[in-house]
Each structure stands twice: as structure tokens, then as C-alpha cells.
Amino acid sequence: MAFILMQSYTANLLAILTVDKLKFAFSDNYYVGCQDGSFMKEFLRKQLHISESRLKSYSSAEEYHEAMSKGSKNGGIDAIFDETPYMKLFLNKYDSQ
């Protein structure tokens, strides 16, 4: 039982430390995309401290692709945060672009 608790504690601690490191990866010059209506927007604001003004919501892989193609400097985004299944679909469709 102690071994299982230790593994759980270690995994949780690692997750917390990883999230803390992520918040420093974004400057005020970057815009970040997330799925419209997803929990991810709230997570990005509260856990990674990304300003609401830097978050853009999208409802399709095509919109993600268009925004990523533009980049932040041209009205798009530089990063996408979404659930793994949706990101896998996006990467399968637009991997080479």
C-alpha cells in the first residue's frame, strides 16, 4: 500500500512541477488556441496564468490550421492546447504542413 501511495505522490508532484515550468514558456507576445467550449480555456487562465486576451477559441481543425499558419504576428496563434484525441486528429490531418 505504501508503494502505491508513493507512486501516486510522485506522479502528482511531477505533474505540478511540469505545469509550473510550462507557465514560463509563453510570453505576452504569443497567442494560444483552444477548443471552443472546452475546459482548457479555464485551465490555461488559472493554472498557466495566460491572459484571457491571449486566448483564442476555435471549433474545428481547419480553424486551428488556419490560425497556426498565420502565427501570432498575423492574427493567428503559435500554440494549441486541446485534448489528446483532438490533437491526434489534427496532427494526422496537417502533420506535413
C-alpha positions in Angstrom: 0.0 0.0 0.0 2.8 2.4 0.8 4.4 1.8 -2.6 1.2 2.7 -4.4 0.8 5.9 -2.3 4.5 6.8 -3.0 3.9 6.4 -6.8 0.8 8.5 -6.6 2.5 11.2 -4.7 5.5 11.2 -7.1 3.2 11.4 -10.1 1.2 14.2 -8.7 4.3 16.1 -7.7 5.8 15.7 -11.2 2.6 17.0 -12.7 2.6 20.1 -10.5 6.2 20.8 -11.3 5.6 20.4 -15.0 2.7 22.8 -15.0 4.8 25.4 -13.1 7.5 25.1 -15.8 5.0 25.5 -18.6 3.8 28.9 -17.5 7.2 30.4 -18.2 7.2 29.1 -21.7 4.8 31.8 -23.0 5.5 35.4 -23.2 3.0 38.2 -23.8 3.8 38.1 -27.5 2.1 34.7 -28.1 -1.5 33.8 -28.7 -2.8 30.4 -27.8 -5.7 28.5 -29.3 -8.0 26.1 -27.6 -11.3 24.3 -28.4 -14.4 26.5 -28.1 -16.4 25.5 -25.0 -13.6 23.3 -23.6 -12.4 23.2 -20.0 -9.0 24.0 -21.4 -9.5 27.8 -21.6 -10.1 28.0 -17.8 -7.1 25.7 -17.2 -4.9 28.0 -19.3 -6.0 31.1 -17.4 -5.9 29.7 -13.9 -3.1 27.2 -14.0 -0.7 28.6 -16.6 -1.7 32.2 -16.0 -2.2 33.0 -19.6 -4.1 36.2 -20.0 -7.7 36.0 -21.4 -6.6 38.4 -24.1 -4.0 35.9 -25.4 -6.5 33.0 -25.7 -8.4 32.3 -28.9 -11.2 29.7 -29.2 -11.7 27.6 -32.3 -14.3 25.0 -33.2 -12.6 22.9 -36.0 -9.3 21.5 -37.1 -9.5 23.7 -40.1 -9.7 26.8 -38.0 -6.7 25.6 -35.9 -4.7 25.1 -39.1 -5.5 28.5 -40.5 -4.6 30.2 -37.2 -1.4 28.3 -36.9 -0.5 29.1 -40.5 -0.8 32.8 -39.8 1.1 32.8 -36.5 0.6 35.4 -33.7 2.2 38.2 -35.7 -0.5 37.9 -38.4 -3.6 37.5 -36.3 -3.3 33.7 -35.6 -1.8 31.6 -32.8 1.5 30.0 -32.0 0.3 27.1 -29.8 -2.7 24.9 -29.4 -3.9 23.3 -26.2 -6.6 20.7 -26.6 -7.4 17.2 -25.5 -5.2 14.4 -26.8 -7.7 12.7 -29.2 -8.4 16.0 -31.0 -4.7 16.9 -31.2 -4.0 13.4 -32.7 -6.7 14.0 -35.4 -5.3 17.5 -36.1 -1.7 16.2 -36.4 -2.8 13.3 -38.6 -4.5 15.7 -41.0 -2.0 18.5 -41.0 1.3 16.8 -40.0 3.3 17.7 -43.1 2.0 21.3 -43.3 
